[in-house]
Every structure is written in C-alpha cells, then in structure tokens.
C-alpha cells in the first residue's frame, strides 16, 4: 500500500472533544471518522486492525468447536417478548415498527436469535453439546457514548452461545472458552488483561466473568487482592465488602439537638465522632413501584447499587427527594423508631459495632449511643456496600484489597435455562423426557479491543501496535524520493517484501523527513525501514522498532531478509 494513495489524513492538532489518548490518536492518525454520537466510520488502517482481531477470534472459536453463523441485525419483537426482555430492557434497545406495523428491534445482543436458530433442529440429546458464534454489527442506544471506539452505540461484536444437557458439561465448556479468551488477548497483543468475577446484569445467569484491560481511563472499578499468591479479582459491582473491626463502647441512647446538620461530615464536625461510628441512611426508589428503599450503612462506606438491585430483585434509582406522606425525615433518618413507608436494608458493615450516631427521625435531632441489637432489635444484615482500598480480602483474609480501573474487552456467562425455558426450547433425553438445554454466552467487542490496545500501548506521538494486529507489519520511508538511487532501492525493497507476503506500507511522498516520520508514528507500524541519500551512501538500510527497543543498520542486500526475520520474530512473541 502506498501512503499517497491511502484515503484519510493525519493531523497535528488533537480534536477538542477527545478526552482520552486512544480517541485522540485514532482521530489524528486517520483511523476513524465521527458520524454521529457513538457512531464512527473506519478508515482502512482501523479496518485492517479489526479484521486481524476478528481472524484471531475465529481461529480460537473454531479451535474449541465453534460453528460460525450469522443472525439478522433486525429482529421481530415477538422473540424478545418470548424471553421477557422486550419490556425488561429500557430505552437502550432501539424499537420500531415496519411498514406492516410489525414491532421490530435492532439487535443489541442475540440470545433470542440463537435460541430461535437452534430450537427446531437440536431436538435430541444426541445433538448436544454445540456452540454457535457470529461476528456481527449491534446497536445499543448508549446514553453515555465516549472515548471514540471505547464506548459506542453501534459496534461489531463476537458473540457465541453454547448449548448443553447438563450443568457439568456447561462448566467444562465454560473453562474451554475462558482459556480461549486468554489466548485471544495474548495473540492480539493486549498486555494487561485480567479476568474478574462480574455481575450478569441483563444477560441473566449466576456465574460470569469479565476480561478487563487495566488502564486508568477504564470505566469499571475492580477489586484486586495485592497479597502475593492470592488470586481474588472481582468487578466492584459484585466484590465482597469485608470491613475492619471497629472498636466502640456501649453507651446509653441519647437524643441530641443538631440543627441543620444533615451530612456525615457535618455530624463529624458537630459531635467529634468518626464516620466509622455513624449509621447513615441512603434513600432509593424502586423503578416499577416508586416504593422507597432506605439503606442503613456505616458512615464511611458507599452503597453498591448493583448489589442492592440483586438483593431486592428489582431495579432502583437514587431518590430525588421524599414526600411528607412517606414519613421519611430527610437528613435525619435513623433505624430507631423508623416506621416510614419504605423497605429497610441493613448493610453488614453495621454488625458488631456497639455504639452509633444516627438520625432520630425528627428534624434537627440525632441519636448518639445507638445500639442496633438493643434499640432496634434483630435485623437481617446483607452486603450492599462497595469494596474499598485496604478492605479485607474474602479469600486470604488480609487487608490487601486494591481498587483499579479497567476497560471490559470480553465477557463470559453461564446463562442456565433462562432463555431456553422462556422460549420453550426442548430436547428429548435418553429416557424419552423433554428437557430444556442449558446455555453459555461469550462476547468480545472487536472495536473496543482495538481502541483499548491503543490506549494501553501508545506514546505522545501515536499508537504502538503489536505485530499481530498492526495495520501493516513494515513501513518503508523513502526520503528524498527524487533521488534515483534512493527511489530504486526503496522500490526494490517494497517489491521484495511484498512478494514474500510481508504487509508493507510504502511512503514515497515528496515531503519533509519530519512530516513523514510524524505520520509514521501515527501509523504505529512495528518495524520501520528508512532509505535516504545518507543510508545509500553507506550501503545500508536503517531499521527501527516503533516501540524504540531497537535501531540499527543492515546492508542493502540483506535488508529484505533481515526484515522478514524480524517480522517473524515479533509475531512469535505473541503465540499462545
């Protein structure tokens, strides 16, 4: 490929709306073009990268027995009504009616389509197990699209679905997929991907893992044990919150006046009591009923809304305010004598502490010396708190929980029979009985993985693409292309490498060396070969690596052979 023929431009300035490095560099480097909120066109370099990622994925899915299929992007709403998700999923799913007034949806995930494809043809236990997968365009009306390809509304995704006749068989295959994912990310050149326990969310099921690329710009927070030898890793959405023991002495319950003191920090200042000895109230409402939910939790901790939803088995949102009819006294809520119209949840961080400060359910008053067992009675404690730095690891018991940020680049779920039961997919077992198969689900976002690797591997000048997914393997920079010898040497090197199957980007434009090298940095190609009047005078070609780990000269006659060797060497580093 000749740079002068490559559609797209490269820019010095960073677009104003780019807030993270990968977005900025992919815009500056001519990889993507903004079309609308959360929607981008891919120029040739980005398409070459994503195609290579897809090839790696296909090879690993095929290796574990996957059968590639293709589902429609547009599906009848009736399939989603069968599963129950047509009403349970909110506005992020695009719904419309066709010219025949039939309700339709744009696919944001394809569990329903997978069941629809298989349920009429997998009628006997002898047809199981099997796995089908696709690499397909999806659309999700994402309310917070950001970061270029990191979070978009329209995206390309590999989604796979396995079907089994037993939980044991699913678990065995789940491990195979887990291992395949490890190989995929290694082969794609992602250096810092870890698997963490996660919440299944709208997908359903009880067991799930997310594969997270660790980066400070990640939207997800992960709880990781830093104790050597301990392997605890979880998304903070599901991470256990085990708190340190707090010493306190039991004392009499006393009501104290606290005019206009409605916050934890205000109470700390007013009463001189640490936040760890406060019982604060956080108010939510259930989405469907608007019923209030009051969570009592230790004053220094935050409510984990995912845990709360899972406990209540209902979607909730923070209450914007409380009405007087509820009996809730905002800013002064406490568990003693609480009789408002609301569900009450006690976080387990409160258990075992002898004396708290809490609201008195009366304006401008709080209690000191509150003891839950004595003053409230027997309560159910549940874990609805967010994990925190220095928290107790649930595996090794050490205070070594560390919070880190990550980008989700893949996920796997044990779905169980959620979809096969609701959509009446059955098979006849060996005893002649009809049963519902058990499903697994496995996803990878192709564009997000591309952008995440760029986020992980770049410098101030551009991406540093790993050899397996780089848009081209080698770039030839022909300086002073008007010089016949320089041009002839460059042309011959380009032809020899191309004939040998090496992917080469050739820049023979009549531009300054600084401009050519700046563009080369934005292309991020692993190996750069420079031919100039100076190198020709010395009878060499200058070879360097984009990651700056190598720079040296090789004689002209050996240049092609040496570059081929180095391409193979760099590819071998990523073999799984």
Secondary structure, DSSP 8 states (H G I E B T S, - for coil): -BGGG-SS---SS--TT--SHHHHHHHHTTSEEEEETTEEEE-HHHHHHHHHHHHHHHHHHHHTTEEE----SEEEHHHHHHHTHHHHS-TTS-EEE-TT--EEEE-S--HHHHHHHHTTT--BGGG-SEEEEEEEEEE---TT-BTTTTB-SEEEEEEEEEEESSHHHHHHHHHHHHHHHHHHHHHHT--SEEEEE---GGG--SEEEEEEEE-TT-SEEEEEE-STT---EEETTT---B-----------EEEE-TT--SHHHHHHHH---GGGEEEEEEEEETTT--EEEEEEETT--B-HHHHHHHHTS-EEE-S---GGGT--TT---STT--SSEEEEEEGGGTT-S-EEEEEEETTEEEEEE-IIIII----EE--B---TT-B-TTT--S-EEEEEEEEEEEEEEEETHHHHHTT--EE-TTS-EE--EEEEEEEEHHHHHHHHHHHSEETTEE---TTT-S-SEEEEESSTTSHHHHHHHHHHHHHHHHTT--EEEE--S--HHHHHHHHHHHT-SEEEEE-HHHHHHTEEEEEETTSS-EEEEEHHHHHHHHHHHHHHHHHTT--
